[in-house]
Amino acid sequence: MNLPQIVQYGLSGITVGSIYAVVAIGFNIIYNTTGIINFAQGEFLIFGAMTAISFCEFFPMPIAILLAVAATTILGGLSNSF
């Protein structure tokens, strides 16, 4: 392996690890507050990720991410109203 590959793998690992850490902190905050494990948080994460990937086919990446965040926010707001 050469140096650019090592740097790319390192940055990719840090990125994925950071995402896992943020999700774990969210699980921890919700569990400590309510005493209930909220598995819907993982579903919202996957919904946002898949929506962003789907929007990448039609929009540039930053706009696709913003639209995915908006769509996930709307879904979360609608799910609380039921």
Sine and cosine of phi, psi and omega as CSV:
sin_phi,cos_phi,sin_psi,cos_psi,sin_omega,cos_omega
0.00,0.00,0.54,-0.84,0.03,-1.00
-0.97,-0.25,0.14,-0.99,-0.11,-0.99
-0.87,0.49,-0.68,0.74,0.02,-1.00
-0.88,0.48,-0.58,0.81,0.05,-1.00
-0.92,0.40,-0.66,0.75,0.00,-1.00
-0.90,0.45,-0.68,0.73,0.03,-1.00
-0.90,0.44,-0.68,0.73,0.01,-1.00
-0.89,0.46,-0.70,0.71,0.02,-1.00
-0.91,0.42,-0.62,0.78,0.03,-1.00
-0.90,0.44,-0.73,0.68,0.02,-1.00
-0.91,0.40,-0.60,0.80,0.05,-1.00
-0.90,0.43,-0.67,0.74,0.03,-1.00
-0.90,0.43,-0.65,0.76,0.04,-1.00
-0.91,0.41,-0.64,0.77,0.01,-1.00
-0.90,0.44,-0.77,0.63,-0.01,-1.00
-0.90,0.43,-0.66,0.75,0.03,-1.00
-0.89,0.46,-0.61,0.80,0.04,-1.00
-0.91,0.41,-0.64,0.77,0.04,-1.00
-0.90,0.44,-0.71,0.71,0.05,-1.00
-0.87,0.49,-0.62,0.78,-0.01,-1.00
-0.91,0.41,-0.67,0.74,0.01,-1.00
-0.90,0.43,-0.66,0.75,0.03,-1.00
-0.91,0.42,-0.66,0.75,0.01,-1.00
-0.90,0.43,-0.64,0.77,0.05,-1.00
-0.90,0.44,-0.64,0.77,0.05,-1.00
-0.88,0.47,-0.70,0.71,0.06,-1.00
-0.86,0.51,-0.68,0.73,-0.04,-1.00
-0.90,0.43,-0.71,0.71,0.00,-1.00
-0.89,0.46,-0.71,0.71,-0.02,-1.00
-0.91,0.41,-0.68,0.74,-0.02,-1.00
-0.91,0.40,-0.68,0.74,0.00,-1.00
-0.93,0.38,-0.50,0.87,-0.01,-1.00
-0.98,0.20,-0.72,0.69,-0.12,-0.99
-0.96,-0.26,-0.38,0.92,-0.09,-1.00
0.98,0.18,0.18,0.98,-0.02,-1.00
-0.84,-0.55,0.68,-0.74,0.07,-1.00
-0.99,0.14,0.83,-0.56,-0.05,-1.00
-0.98,-0.20,0.99,-0.13,-0.01,-1.00
-0.97,0.22,-0.21,0.98,0.04,-1.00
-0.91,0.42,-0.40,0.91,0.02,-1.00
-0.87,0.49,-0.66,0.75,0.05,-1.00
-0.91,0.41,-0.57,0.82,0.04,-1.00
-0.92,0.39,-0.62,0.78,0.05,-1.00
-0.92,0.40,-0.59,0.80,0.05,-1.00
-0.88,0.48,-0.74,0.67,-0.01,-1.00
-0.92,0.39,-0.63,0.77,0.04,-1.00
-0.87,0.50,-0.71,0.70,0.01,-1.00
-0.90,0.44,-0.67,0.74,-0.01,-1.00
-0.91,0.41,-0.71,0.71,-0.01,-1.00
-0.93,0.36,-0.57,0.82,0.05,-1.00
-0.92,0.40,-0.67,0.74,0.03,-1.00
-0.89,0.45,-0.68,0.74,0.01,-1.00
-0.90,0.43,-0.63,0.78,0.02,-1.00
-0.92,0.39,-0.65,0.76,0.01,-1.00
-0.94,0.34,-0.36,0.93,0.00,-1.00
-0.90,0.43,-0.36,0.93,0.04,-1.00
-0.95,0.30,-0.41,0.91,-0.10,-0.99
-0.92,-0.39,-0.39,0.92,-0.07,-1.00
-0.76,-0.65,0.34,-0.94,0.14,-0.99
-0.90,0.44,0.37,-0.93,-0.11,-0.99
-0.81,0.59,-0.76,0.65,-0.03,-1.00
-0.88,0.47,-0.63,0.78,0.02,-1.00
-0.94,0.35,-0.62,0.78,0.03,-1.00
-0.88,0.47,-0.64,0.77,0.02,-1.00
-0.92,0.39,-0.68,0.73,0.03,-1.00
-0.89,0.46,-0.65,0.76,0.04,-1.00
-0.92,0.40,-0.60,0.80,0.03,-1.00
-0.92,0.39,-0.64,0.77,0.06,-1.00
-0.89,0.45,-0.68,0.73,0.02,-1.00
-0.90,0.44,-0.68,0.73,0.00,-1.00
-0.90,0.43,-0.66,0.76,0.02,-1.00
-0.92,0.38,-0.61,0.80,0.05,-1.00
-0.90,0.44,-0.69,0.72,0.03,-1.00
-0.89,0.45,-0.71,0.71,0.02,-1.00
-0.88,0.48,-0.67,0.74,0.03,-1.00
-0.90,0.44,-0.66,0.75,0.04,-1.00
-0.91,0.41,-0.63,0.78,0.02,-1.00
-0.94,0.34,-0.56,0.83,-0.01,-1.00
-0.94,0.34,-0.45,0.90,0.05,-1.00
-0.97,0.24,-0.32,0.95,-0.05,-1.00
-1.00,0.10,-0.14,0.99,-0.03,-1.00
-1.00,0.01,0.00,0.00,0.00,0.00
